[in-house]
Amino acid sequence: MEFRSATGADAYHAVVRAGADLLVALDFDGTLSPIVENPEVALIHHRAGPLLVDLAARVGTIAVVTGRPARQVLALGGLDEVGNAIGELGRELVVLGQYGNERWTSGVRRVVSPKPPAGLASLIGDLPRLLRRADVPDAWVEEKGLAVAVHTRRSTDPRAAFERVLPILREAAEARNLTVEPGRFVVEIRAAGMDKGIALRRLIDETGAKAAVFVGDDLGDVPAFETMLALRAEGVPTLLVCSGSDEQSELRELADIVVAGPDGVMDFLGTLADALGG
């Protein structure tokens, strides 16, 4: 792993000292699983389950904070089984889906979710016209229940398609009081009022964690990084880890540690578990 500065090394050692009072939260896509053309087959890294269980024995809480629907992440990650193993250790796995709007825990074992936001159905119905206007007929639309995502990764020129469709979708979303979340060749539209930063702070308050680690890879993780920096300014030890890629640089500039994609995340989790001891 690559420390961005001496401050990053200090942050790492500070969260290690927290031990059982530490919360470790991770994004899913690009962090626990690779980015693939078809998000429906983005299976969790084969090393992730055992590493999360091993880490859970040493910290207070393990959480997955994702833009995906919670049920989808549970299936792709085998997180129900991971939660069982973590529960046997007397710990809890928390999954916060759709940027924190959905919640599942290994203790309750059911997804708690609000109703879809007003205006989302109207926008989904208008998407064929909007995509024609942006000249991205090959964009793939993923309906998520509380959100909709437009992927350009399968397009002939994914970056150009993304740049054409983003302002058009932003305009349509703002007219319906919805929030736009750009990502790695994806534009997600969802309800306002919730993001990974808000969700993470609430989880820290709820668990009473005295230190926190967050691992992410994309623009949707920026609010979580900003919350972690705000907590650090309040005196709470925090560590920001970027699952690095050539497609996204903003998180890299904010991070204490940069690792090489999901493989690097797995190495980091193993190193952290070793540092925390038995």
Steps between C-alpha positions, in 0.01 A plus 500: 500500500616854427484767772428837347697679774637471851153605613361188331738276694399673824130449416560130437672445834229701679217277374700186577528616861119524519469120471155380602367858488568521125237504225610382154270602214546419131338579169410200280561563126864570426590428861371160612420400142655587162341747259356298209292582193193329643446607865262208549797261503739710711569225753690575817875433502568136588716604798252751644271276706770332711686829542187682623430224749861501621491878539164489679661303782733795564279811456163626619295510177539408132278689254444505125375841381395488136292666234361161401175360639574310820344176374718509189817544704399221737466266202813609311710501814368191674469741791219306666747216563775745595256656747430159652871444562543849643197448725662188645782727616255720689538778244263646241525559126311808381404557135381849406361492147399779261740747665358431846129500419481122551623306801570132568682352797609147576297526822165609350550334158242698306533806277335816629429738213299820434267557206646610163537880470237706324602577144713189448234308306444804277873528427532129421211531256675793333839329470461366143445858375784638713744235377408569137557870564846421641573265208576207731251235382733223618501620864383234744228597748500334843189551713580471871162557664600821681721619215587452135849475350603567141822318406714600200776242553361283217494793255748527213656804668397476869655829610351707217159339555524574873588863438206543260239337720601646838375860450176379342426262786601763755250746352222240502579396857513853637159572346365214714694591818717190466875467562754402233798285601764472223737204516735291289310512167168501685247768592272413789184691585344467844325681784667800660577519871720192544855409404777275624637773724172545686454123522852449635472767769168355617653154519796625701267679741281191529783254566700729725813433294798701618688469169409415141643378170324557168605341171354624170582555135261746331334841516208363700753435779613863522234591762620209715859622471389854590316369807810310605711816469242696702508232772880519504478874554276423800769275646374160378773280344404421139668340201405564135594224255464535123459194281692660217425484127591686182136611466475708817751731668297719738497249788870437453567865585296477824623159617754412768577169325465398136484132406483328162129427452313214671813281512672778692197539728527132592869543582417806710231314697742217571771743612254686723380176661859395568579839652195480727611158627288222646 
